[in-house]
Amino acid sequence: MRISFAIASTAKRFVHRSLVVRGNAATVSPSFSFFWRRAFSGKTSYDYREKLSRNGLSELKLDDAVALFGEMVKSRPFPSIIEFSKLLSAIAKMNKFDVVISLGEQMQNLGIPHNHYTYSILINCFCRRSQLPLALAVLGKMMKLGYEPNIVTLSSLLNGYCHSKRISEAVALVDQMFVTGYQPNTVTFNTLIHGLFLHNKASEAMALIDRMVAKGCQPDLVTYGVVVNGLCKRGDTDLAFNLLNKMEQGKLEPGVLIYNTIIDGLCKYKHMDDALNLFKEMETKGIRPNVVTYSSLISCLCNYGRWSDASRLLSDMIERKINPDVFTFSALIDAFVKEGKLVEAEKLYDEMVKRSIDPSIVTYSSLINGFCMHDRLDEAKQMFEFMVSKHCFPDVVTYNTLIKGFCKYKRVEEGMEVFREMSQRGLVGNTVTYNILIQGLFQAGDCDMAQEIFKEMVSDGVPPNIMTYNTLLDGLCKNGKLEKAMVVFEYLQRSKMEPTIYTYNIMIEGMCKAGKVEDGWDLFCNLSLKGVKPDVVAYNTMISGFCRKGSKEEADALFKEMKEDGTLPNSGCYNTLIRARLRDGDREASAELIKEMRSCGFAGDASTIGLVTNMLHDGRLDKSFLDMLS
């Protein structure tokens, strides 16, 4: 029966196109021309039939395969199309799809006609290279010559639709396969299920399994593996568990790969105990865990600070002669660094090197981060340079880590040097990179350079985020450049970006410290109109501004409003008001505030205790005030 659904008409629109685009250098790999010259140069001492035997094909390498093709096309008469199909199929299994396509074109140019099998191979190669229009062109030509696509051909095309983000057409293709008498097999269903998960259509994927069974096609381990992986990536670990039970009821033994997928999903979604229980269940069922199983569990245990459990699992792993790999060590090193256990991380690194396991970019980046956190910047730079010497090239994350370390410890010039080196290596800094530098430069008091870096960020097409603007506003305000901050703030308000309460707090504090308390108050009063609820910092900033101005009635009123609004005062609020009352000589009000503050569990801060101590020395206060604060 001739296949007569939408795909046929689509294919025929491409029938005028050649097997490959002529002169399209991108279709052929740079190394292919070398192989091709070799194929037609010199003599070969073997019979192509011997090489096309089952054992010969399994040992064939790419350059030998191309040379063999050259020998075949020089033979007279030409070898059969079946023999060409064997060779093209073997090269396709090497994932050298561009080579297969180019050899297919050579066959056409030499007048060697393609048949059903070679057309199917070529369609698969075009689909694997995400060149769906060319796959459709080949399908159209194949059908014009009277060859009907089989289920393998259509499954290849289905894969092409899925990877080209044409999932609705992929679903329609399977529906039409049923209508036109084709019986989709397990591979077909697995391909579509995987595509549906890729496009966040989990419910459709799950429904397809039931449809698959209804059509008499039983799900296999690959089917369940695809579904379990898709569910775990979405965090649907309960559904994954249910599938595991369904597999066992259907007498289909789940292997270590499926268990690993669920364990990893449970770890990522913080179900640590469930993951450990499933690990124990694996062992009782005789399924031997592997390095991936242990690595997922050890990494998760470390992230939870369960060091003894992680250590026990590592020892258990080594006792079973399951060697930790680079992922295991990197996960442990990263976890130790984040926990501040740099010495332990360094010991693990040494152990890793002793075992001749090459550190990855994650390993090096974690150690560099550890050195930066502990102000061991020179060692961080040495590790960075050592990493490059080992041909493990830093990425943007590694550079950001080192730049942040230099900026944090006031070595901004060295941070800038690393940034420039990054650009010279062809790496473009991201938003995080620029945010780190802008903050570091402001903290170093270099406002001009901070603003230059912001301009460079915009000109390089790196999008600033709200953190960038907050950093810029905070730096300008703290360095006495309120007018420039106001220009940036007004631009931000006109943009599509939503300022946060943190943004408003920066501006309110900047205005109050610059003596523009009324402007700060106007902005504070407008927060509700902007849909932003003031937090304790906003209240404290405004109360402090009123106190600095001498408007104690407004400060008291706002303090009262704050409590009525349900925002609990913090230590800063109380200490600000206590100091204001003490400076006004209102000892009674100060004492009441101290008692209230102490009942809330807060104590006097350094500024308040310093003021009380000074007032004790000059006789304005007695020792009871200091006792109350302590």
Sequence and secondary structure as in RCSB ss.txt:
>XXXX:A:sequence
MRISFAIASTAKRFVHRSLVVRGNAATVSPSFSFFWRRAFSGKTSYDYREKLSRNGLSELKLDDAVALFGEMVKS
RPFPSIIEFSKLLSAIAKMNKFDVVISLGEQMQNLGIPHNHYTYSILINCFCRRSQLPLALAVLGKMMKLGYEPN
IVTLSSLLNGYCHSKRISEAVALVDQMFVTGYQPNTVTFNTLIHGLFLHNKASEAMALIDRMVAKGCQPDLVTYG
VVVNGLCKRGDTDLAFNLLNKMEQGKLEPGVLIYNTIIDGLCKYKHMDDALNLFKEMETKGIRPNVVTYSSLISC
LCNYGRWSDASRLLSDMIERKINPDVFTFSALIDAFVKEGKLVEAEKLYDEMVKRSIDPSIVTYSSLINGFCMHD
RLDEAKQMFEFMVSKHCFPDVVTYNTLIKGFCKYKRVEEGMEVFREMSQRGLVGNTVTYNILIQGLFQAGDCDMA
QEIFKEMVSDGVPPNIMTYNTLLDGLCKNGKLEKAMVVFEYLQRSKMEPTIYTYNIMIEGMCKAGKVEDGWDLFC
NLSLKGVKPDVVAYNTMISGFCRKGSKEEADALFKEMKEDGTLPNSGCYNTLIRARLRDGDREASAELIKEMRSC
GFAGDASTIGLVTNMLHDGRLDKSFLDMLS
>XXXX:A:secstr
    SHHHHHHHTTTTS SS TT GGGS TTHHHHHHHHTSS   S HHHHTSHHHHHT  HHHHHHHHHHHHHS
SS   HHHHHHHHHHHHHTT HHHHHHHHHHHHHTT    HHHHHHHHHHHHHTT HHHHHHHHHHHHHTT    
HHHHHHHHHHHHHTT HHHHHHHHHHHHHTT    HHHHHHHHHHHHHTT HHHHHHHHHHHHHTT    HHHHH
HHHHHHHHHT HHHHHHHHHHHHHTT    HHHHHHHHHHHHHTT HHHHHHHHHHHHHTT    HHHHHHHHHH
HHHTT HHHHHHHHHHHHHTT    HHHHHHHHHHHHHTT HHHHHHHHHHHHHTT    HHHHHHHHHHHHHTT
 HHHHHHHHHHHHHTT    HHHHHHHHHHHHHTT HHHHHHHHHHHHHTT    HHHHHHHHHHHHHTT HHHH
HHHHHHHHHTT    HHHHHHHHHHHHHTT HHHHHHHHHHHHHSSS   HHHHHHHHHHHHHTT HHHHHHHHH
TTGGGT    HHHHHHHHHHHHHHT HHHHHHHHHHHHHTT    HHHHHHHHHHHHHTT HHHHHHHHHHHHHT
T    HHHHHHHHHHHHTTSS HHHHHHH 
